[in-house]
């Protein structure tokens, strides 16, 4: 009989004591310890076992778990005699910023200070010892939610010294989800203050700390060195593309399939692969997210468990407010294609809305994208990535996001697509006006002149909506070479009994046109002059089965015309 699945259990001791289902990742301890790295930062997407790994490491090394060897009995690490002797022998400082998700800097700082207070309380036995001077005791008691920056950023360093004196041994420092406050700071608009505070704390704890033996940090992102790691030249960074520890975070395909066999779900392997596979770490492909796998083993039904386990607000904001290039790239990704991007894996948060590459770096770190391949560009020294959506679950997240963009005009949008396929020009114009009025402001993020930036931004959001709405019926292409030029959008039916559609978008040009009707005419003329229909007729679609529409934009006004109308 298979073990029970403990959903949401991230405490290693609790999992082992309760006999919950567990895939053995304990050899991570051996690999990390034998690496001899001073300070290690491991980045992985959320719900990939980072917190459990920290809990496991603490249970193994900490003197507080000196009698905790039973937790590791029967596991891989316990087969190593050398490591049995290490268990429960080190003073450990372990803390987590996973729940630091406040709306402003003041509350965030106070939350971190409370975590430090709790940490000091956990080691209050030091106050009863003879290792603290009167001055040390004064500092110990000064650690509070209202302490000044100097005390707060120095607190981990100072506790390291106290523990070193008490045990006569340097400390191990474990920090889980170091970057959560930074992500919240970006969204909340207090990035600079948070970066300064974090930089000071990390420097004191991990750079200038002679009482530290070694340290382990986890997070989702590798925040740019200039932001918070500028003083840490002893940092080993293990990202999604690093080969170190590649199989220890997430489940391998072998582990997943073995679990499915154990739970009597062997027949579901292919669908499981489609839904939850696709993550790549280093050279290890076919990695699965544990959260979705555990939920499936428990509930035995397919659902978007991982993408719905936390807010995707930041991703939605970056795509919606991003450039037309970002939206165009998302079109390709949703259609199942790959995109090429040269970028750095480090995330520059304060450039997310100014540099496209920063967005793709973040999406890769978050697990929304996978690196199909990675090559070094010799001239620039930068790495170029071939990126695609990770799996079906992630695709569903983006589809849902796009649908929400048109939530206020969802009915009109569906009615518009029906009218377009039926050739009902009157209804098309009626519905497009309603959609545009509801959506222009939503997509207009200040990137252009009235009548220019707004239509372009709306157009790309509109096309993404078409892709989501008609994906099952049409192959949708946008801005591709065809005939003598480029078209804006082509809808090629999978069912040849249905009509194909060509859409050409034009912005009103006062120098060339007097009315929107003139702009529509110019759009339709371009369809003919550039022979955009040639790509469709070449694939056997007769001319009479091709509908052609010209869209004219002026501010929030939109007019649609068709060939012959």
N, C-alpha and C positions, 0 to 999 in steps of 0.2 A: 504493500500500500504506500503510495507516495506521501511525502511530507506535506504538511499544511503550509500554504503560502502566507507569509506575514506582510500584507500590503503596508507600505510606508515605514517599515521597521529599518532604521539606520544605525541602531546601536548593536555593535557586534556581540557584546555579551548577552544582550536580550535575545538575539536570534539564536545563539548557541544554547542558552539555558532553556529556551522554550522549544527547541528542536524544530525550528522553522526551516523551510526549504532554503538551502544555501549552496551556491556554486563556489567552490573553493578557489579563492584568489590569494591565499596566504603567502605564496611564493613571491608576491610583490615585496614583502618584508625583506626577504633575502636579497632580491635584486637591487632594491633601494639601498640597503645597508652596505652591500658590497661595491656599490658605485663610488663610494667615498666622496660624493658631492657635498659641498658645504651647505648650500641652500638650494633646494629643489622646488621649482614651481611647475605643477602639472595642470594643464588646462584641458578640460573636457566639457561637453554640453551638460545641461542640467539633468539630473536623475540618471547619471551614469556611474554611480557608486563612489563618488569622491568622498562624501561624508562617511560612508561605511568604511572606506579605506583608512581614513583618519582615525575613526573609532577602533578599527582593527589594530592599527599601529600603536595607539595609546594602550589598548588592552595587552598588547604584547610586551612593550618596552617599560611601561610605567611601574615604578616601585609601589604604586597604589594597587597594582594587580600582581603583587609578588606571589600570591597563591592562585593565580589565574591560569596556570598551565592547563588545567582541565578543559578550558575553553578551546584549546587548540589540539586536543587529543583526537587522533584520527585524521587530521588535516596534513597537507603536504609539508608545511613548515616544521611540524613536530617530528618529521622523519629525519630532520637535520640535527644531529647531536650538538654541533657547534652552536646552533641557534637556540636549542633548549636551554643552554647555559646563560643566554642573554635575556631570557624572558624575566620580566619584572625586576630589572636591575638598574634602571635609569630614572632620574628625576625628569618629569615631563611637564611642560606647560602646554596645555591644549585649549584652544578657544575657537569659536566660530562666529563669523559675521553673516551667516546665512539669513538671519531674521532681521537684519538692519535695513529696513525698507521704509524710511521716514520721508516726510514731505519737504523738510527744509534742513538746513545745515545744523541749526541749533538742536533740533530733536535728534538728528543723526549722531551728533557728537555726544549728546547725553546718553543715547542708547549704547554707544561704544564704551563710554565711561562706566555704565552699569555692568557691562560684560566684564570689564576690568575689576570692578568692585567684587563681583561674584567670584572671579578668579582668585583674588586675594583672600576672600573669605574661605575658599576651598583649602587654602594653605595656612589657615590661621594658627595651626600648631607651631608655626615659626615664632609667634609672639610669646609662646611659653618656653621657648628654647633660650639658650645663652648665646646664640649667634648674632643677634640683633643688638646694635648699640642703641643708646637712647635716641640718637639722631635717626637711626633706621626705623625705630618704632614710631617716631613722629611722622616719618614719611608714610609708613604703613597705614597709620590712622588717617592720613591726609587724602588717601585714595578714596574718592567719592564721586558722585555724579556731577558735582559742581567744581571739581578740581580744575586748575588752569591747564593750558596746553602743554607747558613744560612737564608737569607731573603726568599728564595723560599719555603723552608720546614717549615718556621715559619709563612708564610703569612696567612693561614687559622686561625691559633691560634690567631694571632694579630687582624684580622678582627672580630673574635668572641668577643674579649675584647672591641673593638670600638663600636660594635652594642649593647653589654651589657650596656655600659655607656649611650648610646643614648636612648635606650628603657627602661632601668631599669629592664631588663628581660634576662635570659639566652637564648642562641640561639639553634635552631635546625639545624643540619648539614646533608645535603643529598648529597651523592656522588654516581653517577651512573656509572656503568661499570668500577669499580676501577682497574680491572685486564687487561684491553685491552693493556695498555702500556707494561705490564709484558709479555703477550703472544708475542707481537711483538718483545720484547727484546730477548726472547728465540730464535725466528726464525732468528733475525738479528745478534745474537751473542754478545749481550752486556748485558746479564742477570745480572751479578754481580753488575755493576754500577747502573743499574735501580733498583735492589733490595735494595741497600743501600739508594738511594735517596727516594724511596717509603717508606721504613721503617721509615726514619727520619720524613717524612711528616705526615704519619699516626700516629706516636707516639705523635707528637706535637699537632695534630688536635684532636685526640680522646682519648688519654691516660692522658696527663698532662694538660688538658684544663678545668680550673675551671669555665669557662664562657659558657660551653656547657650543655644544659639541657639533650638532648639525640640525637642520630644520627642513620641514616639509610644508609647502603651501599648496592649496588647490584653489581653482577658480574656473570660470567659464572662459574668460578672455585673457589674453596677454596684453595688458595695457602698455602703451608705448613707454619705453624706458625713460624718456624725457619727462613724462608725467609723474611717475611715482617711483621708478627704479633707478634714477639717475646716479645714485651713490652706491648702488649694489653691483660691484664688479665680481662678486663671488656667487652669482646667481646662475644656476643651470635651469634653462627653460625648456620644458617638454610640451610641445604643442600637438595639434591634431596630426601633423605630418611627420613628427619625430618617431623614430623607431623604438626608442626607449619605452618600456612599460606598455607596449602597444596592445597586448591582450588582457591587461589587468583591469581595465575600465570598460564596462560593457561586456556583453556575452558573445563568445565566438559562435559560429554556426554549429560546430560540433557540440558545444555545450547546450545550445538551444534545442537541437534535434534530439539529443539524449534526454533532455527534460520532457520534451513532447512524448517520447517513447515511455518514459516513466509514468506520465500522467494519462496514458492511453489516448493520446492525441496525434498519433503518427500520421494520420491521413491529412492533417492540416499543414504539413510542412511547407508546401509550395505557396499557399496563401499567406502563411506567416512570413515567408521570405519576401513576398510582394509588399506586404504592409509594413514590416518592421526592420527589414534588413537595409543595407546600403551605407552604413557608416564605415569610414575608412580611417584607420589610425596607423601612421607609418606605412609599412608595406602590408599591413594586415587588413585585408578586405573582408567583406561579409561579417561585419560586426553589427550586433543588434542592441537596441536600447533596452536596458533591464526593466524599466518601469512598465513598458507596454507588454513585454514578455510575461512578467509576473502577474500583471492584471489579467492577461489572457489565460494563463494557467489557472487563475482563481475563478474567473467569471465565464470562461469558455465561450466567449463571443468577441467578434472583431469590432473594434472601435478606435477612435483617435485618442488613445490614453495619454501618450507622451506630450503631444502638442497642446493638449488641453489641461495639462498638469500645472500650468502657470500662465500668467498673462503674456500675450504676444504683442502688447501695446507698442513697444519700442520698434519692433519689426514693421508693424502696420504704419506707424508714423513715418518711418524712414522711407518706405515705398511710396506712400501717398504724397508726401511732401518732397520726394526726391525728384531728380531731373527726369526729363523725358527719356533720356538714355537708360535710366534705371528701370522705368516702366517697360521700355522696349525689350530690355534684357529679360525682365520677368515674363513677358509674352513668350519668349523662346523657351524659358525654363518650364513654364506650365504646359507648353506643347510637347514637352519631353525631349527637347533639344539641350545641347550643352552650350556654354558661353566661355569665351577666353578672356582671362583677366590677369594682368601683371600687377602684383601687389605684394605688400608685406603682411605677414600674419599678425603683427602687432596692431592693436586697435587704437586709433587716435580719436578718442571720444569727442573732443572739441572740434573735430573736423568732419564729423559724420554727415552734416548737412551741407558741406562744401566740397568734399572729395568723394567721388563715387567709389573709389577703391576701398575707402574706409568702411563703407557699407558692406561690400562683399567680404571683407576681412571679418567683420562682425558676424555675418550670416554663416560663414564657414566655421567660426569658433562656436557658434550657438548650435551647430548641427543641422541647420536648415539646408545647407549645401554640402556636397561631398567633393573632394578633389579627385577627379578621375585620373588625372596625370599632373605632374609638376616638373617643369624644366627650367634650368637656369639660363637667363638671357645674358650672354657674355658681355655685351657692350655696357649695359646698365648695371649688371650685377644683381638684378632683380629676378625673382622667381615668377614664372608665368604658369597659371593654373587653368586647367580645363575643369569647369564646374558644372554640376547638374544638381537638380533637386534630389534629396537623399532617398526618399521612398514615397509610397502612396499616402502615408499619414501626413507627411510634410506638404505634399501637393494639396491635400484636403484643407490644410490650414490656410494656404494662400488663396485657394478658391473661395473659402468662407470669408476671408478678408475682403476680397474683391466684391463679393455679393453684398457685404455690409456697406461698401462705399455707396451703393445705389439703394440703400434700405428705404429711403424716403420716397423713392420713385420706382420701387421694384415692380409694381404692377404695370406702370407705364413702359418700363424697359422691356418686359416680356411682350407686351402688346406691340411695342415698336418692332421687335424682331419678327413677329408674326406678320405685321403689315409689310415689312421689307421683303420677306419671302413671298408674300402674296402679290406684291407689286402695287399695293394701295398707297399711293403717294400722299393723298390727303391725310390719311391717318398717320403716316410716317411724320409729316410735318407737325401735326397736332401733338404727338407724343414726344418728339425730340425737343420741342420747346419746353415742355414740362420737365423733362430730364435735365436739360441744360440749365434751367433756372435753379433747380435743386442742387446741381453738381458743380457748377462753375466755381463758386466760392470755395467749395470743398477742395477742389484740385488746384486752385490758384494760390500759389505760395509766394507771390511777389516776384516772380521770375521774368517778367516781361511787360511790354506796353499793352495798354488796353487794346483789345482787338487782335493781339498777336500772341502774347504769352498765355493768356487764358485759353484760347482755342487749342493751342498746342498741348497744354497740360490736360485739358478735357479730352482731347482726341485720344491720347494714349490710355487714359483711364477707361474711356468708352470702348476702345478696342479690346482691352483686357476683359471688360464685361461681356463683349461678344464672344470671346474665346470660351469663357466660362459657361455662357448661356447655350452656345451651339456646338460645343466640343464633340458631342456624340454624333452629330449629323454632318459636320463640315470639317474639312481641313482648312484652317485659316492661316493665311500668310499676310504679312504686312511689310511695306517698304522694301520690296524685293525687286531685283532686276526682271524685266519682262519686255520683250519686243525692243522698242527703241528707247525705253526709259525706265522709270520706276513708278509703280503704283502705290497707293496707300494701303488698301486692304483688298484681298481677294478671298472669297469664300467658295471653296470647291466642294460640292456635295459628295458624300460617300455613296449615296444612292443616286444613280445617274438619271432617275426619273424626276429628280428635284432640280430646281433652277440653281445655277451658279450666280454669284453676285460680285460685282466690282464696285468699290467705293473710292471716290477721289475727294480729298479734303482740300479746300482752299480758303485762305483768309482774305477778306475784302481789302483791295488795294485801291485807295482813293485816287492814285495817279493813273490807274488804268481803267477803272470801272466807276460808273455812276450809281449803280444799285446792286443789291445782293443777287438779283436775277442775272446781272452781267457776270458776277463771280461764279454762279452756278454754271452758266454757259461756258465759261473758261475752263471749269473743271471737266465738263463733259467733252469739250473739244480736246482736252489733253488725253483723255481716255482713248479717243479715236486716233489722234495724231501719234501717240506713242505706242499704239497697237497693244494695249494692255491685255486684250482678249486672246492674243496669240498663244499664250501659255496654256489657256483652257482649251482652245480648239485643237491644239496639238495633242491634247490628251483625250480627244474624242468627244468633247462637249460641243454640240452644235451652237452656232451663233444665236439662234432664236431662243436657246435655253440660258442665255447669259443676260442678267439684268444689270444695268449700269446706272449708278447714282452719283450725282455731284452734290457735295456739301459745301455751303458757303457760310462763313463765320464773320460776324462783326460785333465785337463785344459779347454780350450774352444772347445776341440774336443769331438764330440758325435758320437757314433755308435749304431745303432739299429739292432737287429736280432730277428727272430721269431722262434717258435718251428719248427724244421725240416729244418731250413734255416741257 
